Amino acid sequence: MIRVLVVDDSAVLRRLITTVLAADPDIEVVGTAVDGLEAIEKVDELAPDAVTLDVEMPRLDGIGAVEVIHRNHPRLPVVMFSTLTERGAAATLQALSNGASDYVAKPTGAGNVGESMARVREDLVPRLKALVGARRMVAAVPVVRRAAPRAAAPPQVLVVACSTGGPDALSRVLAALPAAFPLPVLVTQHMPPVFTTQFAQRLDRVSPLEVREAADGDQPRPGLVLIAPGDHHLTLVRRGASVRAQLDQGPRENFCRPAADPLFRSAAGVHGPGVLGLVLTGMGQDALEGARAVVDAGGRVVVQDEATSVVWGMPGAVAGAGLAHEVLPLDRIAGALTGLAGRALTPAP
C-alpha cells in the first residue's frame, strides 16, 4: 500500500482528492492537513510514503512547506497541486526548486465533480505510483552500455528529453555547461503552456547559455537553448541551406505534447550521425523510439543513471534497450557533454 498525506486548505478539494485516492486498491490516505505547518507536523507523525501539497495555503504555503519537508525527509515524494496560470506556474517552479518531485493541475471547477475526479485520477495516481515505486525499487533494470560508433561524426546538435524531476536536473546540467558550449541545444520537457515560458526564463537566469521558449522558424545556433512550448511538438527541419525549429500540434505521442520522440527523430533525420541525445529523469518511455532513431543514424545517446533520477522511467527504458552509450550520475553529465561536444570544434578526420 502507498500511504499518502493530502494537504489542501479547501475542504472540497481535500474530500475530492481523498475520495479518488481511497478508491484505488494500492493507495491508503493516512491523513489530511489544511496548511503547510500542519503538513510538516503530520509528515513527522504519520511517516507517509508520499504527500500531495497545495501551492497556496494560509499560515505556510506549499513553497515553504515543501522546503522544510524536503530538508527533513529528502527522499519523500511530494506532488504539488497547481493552477495553470502565470502565478501558479511561478509558484510551482519554485516549489520544484525547493524539492517537490512533480506537480499536477488543480481541478478548475469548470466541469462537474465526476470530470474533476477523473482528471485527478488520471494525473495524480500514476505519478504517485511511479514516484513511490522509484523510491522503493532496487536496481531492477539491467544496464547495457552501447559501444561508441566506430567512426563517430562530430556532433552538430544536442537534443534533450526530460519529465518528472526534469526541471531541477535540466537546471543543473545547463548551469554547468560552459558559455562556449559549441552545439545548439533543443529541449523537450513535459510541461503545459505558461509553465514552459516561465521555465525557460528561470533556466536563462542560471545558465551561461541563452535559454528561451522556441518559436516556429527559430534557427538553432551554438550558445542558444530552445525549450519546446507547452502543447506543441518541437522538431527540426532543413530549409535550403539552413536548419530551423518547427512547432506543430500533431497527435500526442506517449500521451504527451510536447513529446521527445518527434524531436529526436527529426534531429536524426536532419543531422544523421551528428546528433548527441540526452535523456534525463522522467516517467514513462518517451524518448525510447527517438533514441533508437538517433542510434540507427549513427549518433550518440547519454542517459541519467538510476541513483540520481527522481523516476528512472525514460532513461531506464533507453538504457534497458541497450541504446545508451553512457549512463551517468547527474553531476557528471555536463562534463561528458562538453567533452563529446568538443569534437565539434575540430573537423572530423
LINZINOR-V104824 format. One line per field, one symbol per residue. ss: DSSP state (2 for helix, 1 for strand, 0 for the rest). phi: phi as a letter, one per 40 degrees, with the letter a starting at -180 (. if undefined). burial: + if it has 16 or more other ideal C-beta (glycine too) atoms within 10 Angstrom, else -. Layout:
ss: ???
phi: ???
burial: ???
This chain:
ss: 0111111000222222222222000011111110022222222222000111110000000222222222220000111111000222222222222000011110000000222222222222222222222222000000001000000000001111110002222222222200000001111110000022222222222200011110000000000111100000111111100111111100001001000222222222222222111110010000022222222200011111000000010222222200010111022222222222222220000
phi: .ccbbbbacccccdccccccccccccbbccibabacccccccccccfccabbbccbacgaccccccccccccbcbccbbcbbccbccccccccccccchccaabccdcgcccccccccccccccdccccccccccccbfcbcbbccccdcbccccbabbbbaadgcdcccdcccccccccdcbcbbbbbcacdgcccccccccccbbcccbaccbdgdbcadgbbbbccdgbcbbbbcbgcbbbcbbabcdcbfgbacbcdcccccccccbfcccbbbbcdicgbdgccccccccccgcbbbbccccbccbccccccccccgbccbbbcdcbcdcccccccdcccbccc
burial: -+-++++++---++-+++-++--+--+-++++++++++++-++----++++++++++--+++++++++++--+--++++++++----++++++++++++++++++++--------++-+++-+++-++++++++-----------+-----+++++++++++++++++++++++-++---++++++++++++-+++++++-+++--+-+-+-++---+-+-+-+++++++-+++++------+++++-----++-+++++++++++++-++-+++++++++++++++++++++++-++++++++++-++++++++++++++-++++++-+--++--++-+++-+-----
